[in-house]
Structures are given as C-alpha cells and as structure tokens.
Amino acid sequence: MKNEIRLYISNLQADAELINRSVRARWGVENSLHWVLDVGFNEDNSRKGTRFAVQNCSLLNRIALNLLKNEKTMVL
C-alpha cells in the first residue's frame, strides 16, 4: 500500500484519524448535496443578478430536492 502525504490548515489537534474523518465528512456533503444541486439544477452555471436572488433560488432548489427525495408515490 502506498503512503500518501496530505497537508491541511486546521485548528484541530494533530490527530490524523480525526482530521481524516473530518475531511471525508466534508467531502461527503459536497459530493452528495452540492453535486446533486449542480447537476440537477445547474447551480454552478446559474447567473443570478443579486446576492438575494442567489440565496432565494438556492433555498428553493434545496426545498425542491427535499420534496423529490421524500416523494413516495412516484414509480420510476
């Protein structure tokens, strides 16, 4: 098995297992939620005019995603 060296800036104690779990948890959120929002709703390419428009549309996208995830009557 190949050893890898990764460098992180953090205020966590120098505990490799804790840092590894923290980084993996962060990327788990990124890969599950943000990837779905980007692919499903094309958020990265969206060009809203104001900060409030961006926040409002993002909130609506998250609501829609949660509604879709919880929908049990559809048969695919």
Phi, psi and omega in degrees: 000136182275133175279140178240147176245126177232138181248133180227148172258122185203161173259009176286157174296156182286074180235106186301319181294317179296315179296318179299314178297320180296315180294316179296322178296319179297314181288335174297317177295313180302313184288328182273305185280304187292326177296315179298317179296321181290313182288314183287322185244002177054043185296323183295330181265002182286136180239089179272155185282321184232166178299322181293323178296319179297313181295317180295315180293322177297318178297315178298320178297319180293321176297313180299318179297316178296321176298317179295319180295327183268357180290121184248353184271345181282142174245122180259000000 
